[in-house]
């Protein structure tokens, strides 16, 4: 059985992978359904995939939020869904929003047809927002490691990676360990992707700093202390990094997921040199989670989106973006994973941690009470 602490090590060995509820009502013939999509907890509630597709096409829309097209290959994912289901219009809202802002939007827009149908969230925000989710288990549920999914299907890990540091070698010396970033050569140059009390990537940056400083995911204080020192040295830049800020030289050093940092380099090829390093020692890994809004204005489309993301096609699209799909181990066994893309992934650290639900919740509480003062 895969546990949160052994999950990524297991995936690394395979990646070198790096990194049933039923519905409430009956169905008619294949391709048609009489079920209430908003209460469907699995594909069986619709009868089969054609029936779910029919219900989603009848709704005609899917509202997504906070999905940057340059994040983990989301542009290709969105386009592939649209190509497969041209009858369903995808409405993309606030592509640069944080996980916390997704939940805020759902609360603000509740009852309106513009409310988000689905969420993509860091674990800390997912854990604090389960009352907004509708349980749903995709058809490939059994392929997803237990450590990556909430038992009833309220949220499910989908894609992930390792926290890394990206840097412009023309602007700073190549860092070989975390403590290098405290040096004078990095003054006014180091950024993280968002606020760790709201954004999963920034939360992970503090987690990585914790384990790199000899701490454990039981207590993020060593990571908070590191960023206090970074800020006191004048090296911490409170700018959310984007390809534009990297190109302009505002954020020449960025803590972010390895797949996003690799993506920055690809996007900026010819404009900026961009290198990515996962520091030796203990690595910090994490997955982003999918969930269905319990008040989704398009509940069938929301569930069809989940089925697509966890299909072989959807999972291989994450892989094409440099992220590690949740079903990687099962797909490798089945021979349905893209072997070329799999072999191209960066080598996984030999020692890796990923926080459990309880550890993430404790870290979120600690950050909520101390982060602002720590870097003021």
C-alpha positions in Angstrom: 0.0 0.0 0.0 1.4 3.4 -0.9 1.5 5.9 1.9 2.0 9.7 1.6 5.7 9.4 2.7 6.5 6.5 0.3 4.4 7.6 -2.6 6.9 9.6 -4.5 9.7 7.2 -3.9 7.5 4.5 -5.4 6.8 6.8 -8.3 10.4 7.5 -8.7 11.2 3.8 -8.9 8.6 3.4 -11.6 9.5 6.7 -13.5 11.7 6.4 -13.1 8.3 7.8 -13.1 10.3 10.3 -11.9 7.8 11.3 -9.5 -17.2 2.3 -5.7 -20.0 4.6 -5.0 -23.0 4.5 -7.4 -25.5 7.0 -8.5 -28.9 7.6 -7.1 -31.1 7.1 -10.2 -31.5 4.8 -13.1 -30.5 5.2 -16.8 -32.1 4.7 -20.1 -30.4 3.3 -23.2 -26.8 3.9 -23.9 -26.1 7.6 -24.7 -29.2 8.9 -22.8 -29.7 9.3 -19.1 -32.4 10.3 -16.6 -30.0 10.8 -13.7 -29.5 14.0 -11.8 -26.0 15.0 -12.8 -25.5 17.1 -9.6 -25.8 14.0 -7.4 -23.8 11.6 -9.6 -20.9 10.1 -7.7 -19.5 8.0 -10.5 -19.9 7.2 -14.2 -22.3 4.4 -13.3 -24.9 7.0 -12.3 -25.1 7.9 -16.0 -24.9 4.3 -17.2 -21.9 4.8 -19.4 -19.6 7.4 -20.9 -21.8 8.1 -24.0 -24.6 9.0 -21.6 -22.5 11.3 -19.6 -21.2 12.9 -22.8 -24.8 13.4 -24.0 -25.8 15.1 -20.8 -22.7 17.4 -20.8 -23.3 18.3 -24.5 -26.9 19.2 -23.6 -25.5 21.7 -20.9 -23.2 23.2 -23.6 -20.8 24.9 -21.2 -17.9 24.2 -18.8 -16.7 26.9 -16.5 -13.0 26.6 -15.4 -11.0 28.9 -13.2 -7.3 29.6 -12.5 -5.9 27.4 -15.3 -3.0 29.2 -16.9 -2.4 27.8 -20.4 1.4 27.7 -19.7 0.9 25.7 -16.5 1.6 21.9 -16.8 0.4 21.9 -20.4 -3.1 23.2 -19.5 -3.4 24.9 -22.9 -3.1 21.6 -24.7 -5.4 20.0 -22.2 -8.1 22.6 -22.7 -7.7 22.5 -26.5 -7.9 18.7 -26.6 -11.1 18.7 -24.6 -12.6 21.4 -26.9 -11.6 19.4 -29.9 -13.1 16.2 -28.5 -16.3 18.0 -27.4 -16.9 21.0 -29.7 -20.5 21.2 -28.5 -19.2 22.3 -25.0 -17.8 25.8 -24.7 -15.1 26.2 -22.1 -15.3 29.5 -20.3 -11.8 30.3 -18.8 -11.9 32.7 -15.9 -9.0 34.3 -13.9 -6.2 32.2 -15.4 -3.6 33.6 -13.0 -5.8 33.2 -9.9 -4.6 31.2 -6.8 -6.2 28.2 -5.3 -7.8 30.3 -2.5 -9.2 32.7 -5.1 -10.9 29.8 -6.9 -12.8 29.0 -3.7 -13.6 32.7 -3.2 -15.0 32.9 -6.7 -17.2 29.9 -6.0 -18.6 31.5 -2.9 -19.2 34.9 -4.6 -20.8 33.5 -7.7 -22.8 30.7 -6.0 -26.2 30.3 -7.8 -25.0 32.1 -11.0 -24.3 30.4 -14.3 -20.8 31.9 -14.3 -19.7 30.1 -11.1 -16.8 27.6 -11.5 -17.8 24.1 -12.3 -14.5 22.5 -11.3 -11.4 23.3 -9.2 -7.7 22.7 -9.5 -6.2 23.2 -6.0 -3.2 22.8 -3.9 -3.7 20.3 -1.1 -3.8 22.8 1.8 -6.7 24.7 0.1 -8.5 21.5 -0.9 -8.4 20.3 2.7 -9.9 23.5 4.0 -12.6 23.6 1.3 -14.2 20.1 1.2 -17.6 21.5 2.1 -17.7 23.1 -1.4 -17.0 19.8 -3.2 -19.3 17.1 -4.7 -17.9 13.6 -4.4 -17.1 12.0 -7.7 -15.0 8.9 -8.5 -13.7 8.8 -12.1 -13.8 5.5 -14.1 -10.0 5.1 -13.6 -10.3 5.6 -9.8 -8.6 2.3 -9.0 -5.5 3.3 -10.8 -4.9 6.4 -8.6 -2.8 5.7 -5.5 -4.7 5.9 -2.2 -2.4 8.6 -0.9 -3.5 10.9 -3.7 -7.2 10.8 -3.2 -9.9 11.5 -0.7 -11.6 8.3 0.1 -15.1 9.4 -1.0 -13.9 11.3 -4.1 -14.2 14.8 -2.8 -10.9 15.7 -4.3 -8.2 13.7 -6.2 -4.6 14.3 -7.0 -4.0 14.6 -10.8 -0.5 15.8 -11.7 2.6 16.8 -9.7 6.3 17.2 -9.5 9.2 18.4 -7.4 9.8 21.8 -6.0 12.8 23.3 -7.9 14.7 26.5 -8.3 14.9 28.1 -11.7 17.5 30.7 -12.4 19.0 32.9 -15.1 22.7 31.9 -15.3 23.5 35.3 -16.9 22.2 37.1 -13.9 23.3 35.0 -10.9 25.8 32.3 -10.1 24.4 28.7 -10.3 23.1 27.8 -6.9 24.1 24.3 -5.7 22.4 24.4 -2.3 19.6 26.3 -0.7 21.9 28.4 1.5 23.6 29.9 -1.5 20.5 32.0 -2.1 21.3 33.9 1.1 24.4 35.3 -0.5 24.9 38.9 -1.7 24.9 37.8 -5.4 21.2 37.1 -5.1 20.2 40.5 -3.6 16.7 41.5 -4.8 16.5 38.5 -7.1 14.6 35.6 -5.4 10.9 35.0 -5.8 8.3 32.4 -5.0 5.1 31.7 -7.0 2.5 33.4 -4.9 1.6 33.6 -1.2 2.1 30.3 0.7 -1.1 30.9 2.6 -3.0 30.9 -0.7 -1.0 29.3 -3.4 0.1 25.6 -3.6 3.5 26.3 -5.3 4.4 28.9 -2.7 3.3 26.6 0.1 5.6 23.9 -1.3 8.5 26.4 -1.5 8.3 26.8 2.3 8.0 23.0 2.6 11.1 22.5 0.4 13.1 25.0 2.5 12.0 23.2 5.6 13.4 19.8 4.5 16.4 21.3 2.9 17.2 22.9 6.3 17.0 19.6 8.2 13.4 19.9 9.2 10.5 17.6 8.5 7.0 18.2 7.1 5.7 17.8 10.6 6.8 21.4 11.3 7.3 24.0 8.6 9.1 26.5 11.0 12.6 25.9 9.6 11.3 26.8 6.1 9.6 30.0 7.5 12.9 30.9 9.2 14.8 30.5 6.0 12.5 33.0 4.2 12.8 35.4 7.2 16.6 35.3 6.6 16.2 35.6 2.9 14.0 38.7 3.4 16.3 40.2 6.0 19.2 39.8 3.5 17.2 41.8 0.9 17.2 38.9 -1.4 13.4 38.1 -1.3 11.4 39.8 -4.0 7.7 39.9 -3.4 6.7 39.7 -7.0 4.7 36.8 -8.4 6.9 35.3 -11.1 5.7 34.9 -14.7 7.5 34.5 -18.0 7.2 38.3 -18.4 8.9 39.0 -15.0 11.6 36.5 -15.9 12.1 38.0 -19.3 12.3 41.5 -17.8 14.9 40.5 -15.2 12.6 41.2 -12.3 12.7 37.6 -11.0 15.9 35.9 -12.1 15.6 33.2 -9.4 12.2 31.4 -8.9 11.1 28.7 -6.5 8.4 26.7 -8.4 7.5 23.2 -9.5 10.0 21.6 -11.8 7.6 21.3 -14.7 6.7 25.0 -14.5 10.3 26.1 -14.3 11.1 23.9 -17.3 8.2 25.5 -19.1 9.5 29.0 -18.4 12.7 28.0 -20.1 10.9 26.7 -23.2 8.7 29.8 -23.4 11.7 32.1 -23.1 14.1 30.3 -25.4 16.0 32.9 -27.4 15.1 35.7 -24.8 16.6 34.4 -21.6 18.8 31.5 -20.6 17.0 29.5 -17.9 18.3 26.6 -15.8 16.5 24.4 -13.4 17.9 22.7 -10.3 16.4 20.3 -7.8 18.8 20.6 -4.9 20.6 17.4 -3.6 19.4 15.9 -0.4 15.7 15.6 0.4 13.3 16.6 -2.3 9.8 18.0 -1.7 7.0 16.7 -4.0 3.4 17.6 -4.4 0.3 17.0 -6.5 -2.5 19.3 -7.5 -6.0 18.1 -6.9 -9.2 18.1 -9.0 -12.6 18.6 -7.5 -16.2 19.2 -8.7 -18.1 22.3 -7.3 -21.1 21.0 -5.5 -23.0 24.0 -6.8 -21.7 23.6 -10.4 -24.0 25.3 -12.9 -23.0 22.5 -15.4 -22.7 19.4 -13.3 -22.5 16.9 -16.2 -19.8 18.8 -18.0 -17.9 19.1 -14.7 -17.9 15.3 -14.4 -17.0 14.8 -18.0 -14.0 17.1 -17.5 -12.9 14.9 -14.6 -13.2 11.7 -16.8 -11.2 13.3 -19.5 -8.4 14.5 -17.2 -7.9 11.0 -15.7 -8.2 9.2 -19.1 -5.0 7.9 -20.7 -5.2 10.9 -23.1 -5.5 13.4 -20.3 -2.7 11.8 -18.2 -0.3 11.7 -21.1 -1.0 15.4 -21.7 0.3 16.2 -18.2 3.3 14.2 -19.0 3.9 16.2 -22.2 4.0 19.3 -19.9 6.7 17.7 -17.8 4.4 16.9 -14.9 4.0 13.4 -13.3 0.4 12.1 -13.8 -1.3 10.4 -10.9 -2.0 7.2 -12.9 1.6 6.9 -14.1 2.4 3.7 -12.3 -0.8 1.9 -13.5 -0.4 3.2 -17.0 3.2 2.1 -17.1 2.1 -1.4 -16.2 -0.7 -1.3 -18.7 1.6 0.0 -21.5 -0.6 3.1 -22.1 1.9 5.7 -20.9 3.9 7.7 -23.4 7.3 6.0 -22.9 9.3 8.7 -24.7 7.8 11.5 -22.5 8.3 9.4 -19.4 12.0 8.8 -20.1 12.5 12.6 -20.7 11.4 13.5 -17.1 14.2 14.9 -14.8 15.7 12.3 -12.5 13.8 12.1 -9.2 15.7 12.8 -5.9 16.6 9.6 -4.0 15.0 10.9 -0.9 11.6 12.6 -1.2 8.8 13.7 1.1 5.2 14.7 0.4 3.1 15.9 3.4 0.1 13.9 4.5 -3.3 15.6 4.8 -2.7 16.1 8.5 0.8 17.6 8.0 -0.5 19.9 5.3 -3.3 21.1 7.5 -0.9 21.8 10.4 1.5 23.6 8.0 -1.3 25.8 6.6 -2.4 26.8 10.1 1.2 27.7 11.0 1.7 29.7 7.9 -1.6 31.5 8.4 -0.5 32.7 11.8 3.2 33.5 11.1 4.0 34.1 7.4 3.0 37.8 7.1 5.1 38.8 10.1 8.0 36.6 9.1 8.6 38.4 5.8 7.3 41.9 6.5 
